[in-house]
Amino acid sequence: MRKVESLVTGSRVLTGRNHTFSYVLPPGDGFAVGNFRFDVDSGAWNWSHGAFTIHGFEPGDVVPTMGLVLAHKHPADRDEFERIFRRVMTDGGTMVSHHRIIDGHGRTRRVIMVGQGVEDAAGRICAVDGHFIDLTRIMEAETAAGADAAVQRAVEKRHFIEQAKGILMGRHRINAEAAFGMLAQVSQHSHRKLRDVAVDLVASVVQEGGCPELPGPPGRG
């Protein structure tokens, strides 16, 4: 059995131990999948239309060569990609490479390239067949979703803290700074997050119509 070696660079989205994802890639809209075949003896590359698109070209704009392929790899990913690709050329097996390319328009794209060594009748590696998948739009969507979630969590945290401060200001007739100090004091002494203290305070008022006893405002005894 041929050894399977994989190359994965850079993305926590793809390498997280517990993170999986499934997508149906819609036609157009920036998504591209392309096939390739590399002939070991001649060094010739054959690209499908999608492979040209991923690299920022139209068929006929350029002639795919090893030099062209390597030139469009991101400088930080190029050497490792070449090492593992040449290993498959020599020893066969399957490679899975997640790396960056710089397309013909100067844009950075993130792609997965899967390649399989092909044996001839004598068992010699004569070609590498595979495909590219452009992950750029997927990863941009993942990043945007993560940023939106972080903003939403920050807004919710601030919302509960402000509500709790308002409750304490009304109950103890204190200003916002003193109310925040009360929440911070409980948080510190109970080893709980400030937001959790605020959420519990607000929930107790909503559910029971009362306010749990908290230590008095700092400096008031």
C-alpha positions in Angstrom: 0.0 0.0 0.0 1.3 3.4 -0.9 2.0 5.8 1.9 -0.4 8.7 2.2 1.1 12.0 3.2 -0.8 15.2 3.7 0.3 18.8 3.8 -1.9 21.3 5.7 -0.7 24.9 6.2 -2.1 27.8 8.1 -5.9 27.4 8.8 -7.4 26.6 12.1 -10.7 26.3 10.3 -9.4 23.2 8.5 -7.1 21.8 11.2 -9.1 22.1 14.4 -9.5 18.7 15.9 -13.2 19.0 16.5 -14.1 21.3 13.6 -15.8 19.8 10.5 -17.7 21.5 7.7 -19.8 20.6 4.7 -20.7 22.9 1.8 -22.5 22.7 -1.5 -20.5 25.0 -3.7 -22.9 27.0 -5.9 -22.1 27.5 -9.5 -20.3 30.8 -10.2 -20.3 33.4 -7.4 -16.5 33.1 -6.9 -16.3 29.4 -6.3 -14.1 27.2 -8.6 -13.1 23.6 -8.8 -10.5 22.5 -11.3 -8.8 19.3 -12.4 -5.2 18.8 -13.4 -2.9 16.1 -14.8 0.9 16.3 -14.6 2.9 14.1 -16.9 6.1 13.0 -15.1 8.1 12.2 -18.2 7.4 15.4 -20.2 6.8 17.7 -17.2 3.6 18.9 -19.0 0.6 20.1 -17.0 -2.9 19.8 -18.3 -5.5 22.1 -16.6 -9.3 22.2 -16.8 -11.1 25.5 -17.3 -11.6 25.6 -13.5 -7.9 25.3 -12.8 -7.2 28.2 -15.1 -9.9 30.2 -13.3 -8.5 29.5 -9.8 -5.2 30.8 -11.0 -6.7 34.0 -12.4 -6.4 33.1 -16.1 -8.5 32.0 -19.0 -7.6 28.9 -21.1 -4.9 30.0 -23.6 -3.7 32.9 -21.5 -0.7 30.9 -20.2 0.8 27.5 -20.7 0.9 25.6 -17.4 4.4 24.5 -16.4 6.0 23.5 -13.1 7.7 26.9 -13.1 4.3 28.7 -13.5 2.7 26.5 -10.8 5.4 27.2 -8.3 5.6 30.9 -9.2 2.0 31.3 -8.2 2.3 29.6 -4.8 2.6 31.9 -1.8 6.2 32.3 -1.0 5.7 31.0 2.5 4.0 27.8 1.2 6.0 27.2 -2.0 8.9 25.1 -0.7 6.8 22.7 1.3 4.4 22.3 -1.5 7.2 21.5 -4.0 8.7 19.0 -1.5 5.6 17.0 -1.1 4.5 17.2 -4.8 7.9 15.9 -5.9 7.7 13.1 -3.3 4.4 11.9 -4.9 6.0 12.2 -8.3 8.8 9.8 -7.1 7.1 7.5 -4.7 3.4 7.7 -5.6 0.6 7.9 -3.0 -1.8 10.7 -2.3 -1.2 14.3 -1.3 -3.6 16.7 0.2 -2.3 20.3 0.3 -4.0 23.3 1.8 -2.0 26.3 0.8 -2.2 29.8 -0.6 -1.7 30.9 -4.2 -1.3 34.4 -5.7 -3.4 34.4 -8.8 -2.8 36.3 -12.1 -4.5 39.4 -10.7 -2.3 39.5 -7.6 -5.1 38.2 -5.3 -4.3 35.7 -2.6 -6.5 32.6 -2.7 -6.7 29.6 -0.4 -6.9 26.3 -2.1 -6.9 22.6 -1.4 -5.0 20.5 -3.9 -5.5 16.8 -3.9 -3.1 14.7 -6.1 -2.8 11.0 -6.7 0.2 9.3 -8.2 -0.7 7.2 -11.3 1.3 4.0 -12.1 2.0 2.6 -15.6 1.9 -1.1 -16.4 5.4 -1.5 -15.0 4.5 0.1 -11.7 6.4 3.3 -12.3 4.8 6.7 -11.4 4.0 8.2 -14.8 1.6 11.0 -13.8 -0.1 12.8 -11.0 -3.9 13.4 -11.3 -5.9 15.6 -9.1 -7.9 18.7 -8.5 -8.0 22.1 -7.0 -10.8 23.5 -4.8 -10.8 27.2 -4.2 -11.7 27.8 -0.5 -11.3 31.6 -0.5 -15.0 32.5 -0.3 -15.7 29.7 2.2 -13.0 30.9 4.5 -14.0 34.6 4.1 -17.5 33.6 5.1 -16.2 31.6 8.1 -14.1 34.6 9.2 -17.0 37.0 8.8 -19.4 34.7 10.7 -16.8 34.5 13.6 -16.4 38.2 13.7 -20.2 38.8 13.8 -20.6 36.2 16.6 -17.8 38.0 18.6 -19.5 41.3 18.2 -22.9 39.9 19.2 -21.4 38.3 22.3 -19.8 41.7 23.2 -23.1 43.5 22.7 -25.0 40.9 24.8 -22.4 41.1 27.6 -22.6 44.9 27.7 -26.4 44.8 27.6 -26.7 42.6 30.7 -24.1 44.6 32.6 -25.8 47.9 31.8 -29.2 46.4 33.0 -27.6 45.1 36.2 -26.0 48.5 36.8 -29.4 50.2 36.4 -31.0 47.8 38.9 -28.4 48.6 41.5 -28.5 52.3 40.8 -32.2 52.3 41.5 -32.1 50.1 44.5 -29.1 51.8 46.2 -29.5 55.3 44.8 -25.9 55.3 43.5 -24.2 56.4 40.3 -23.1 54.1 37.5 -19.5 53.9 38.6 -20.5 52.7 42.1 -22.9 50.2 40.6 -20.2 48.8 38.4 -18.0 48.6 41.5 -20.5 46.4 43.3 -20.7 44.0 40.4 -16.9 43.9 40.1 -16.6 43.2 43.8 -19.0 40.2 43.7 -17.3 39.0 40.5 -13.9 39.1 42.3 -15.0 37.5 45.5 -17.1 34.7 43.9 -14.5 34.0 41.1 -17.2 34.4 38.5 -17.2 36.4 35.3 -18.7 39.9 35.6 -21.2 39.1 32.8 -22.5 36.0 34.7 -23.0 38.0 37.9 -25.0 40.6 35.9 -27.1 37.9 34.1 -28.0 36.3 37.4 -29.0 39.7 38.9 -31.2 40.6 36.0 -32.7 37.1 35.9 -33.7 37.3 39.6 -35.4 40.6 39.1 -37.3 39.4 36.0 -38.3 36.0 37.4 -39.0 36.9 41.1 -39.5 40.7 41.0 -36.8 41.0 43.6 -33.2 41.9 43.8 -30.7 39.6 45.6 -28.6 41.0 48.3 -25.2 42.2 47.1 -22.5 43.8 49.2 -23.1 47.5 49.6 -21.4 50.0 47.3 -17.7 50.4 47.9 -16.9 52.9 50.5 -20.4 53.0 51.9 -20.0 50.1 54.4 
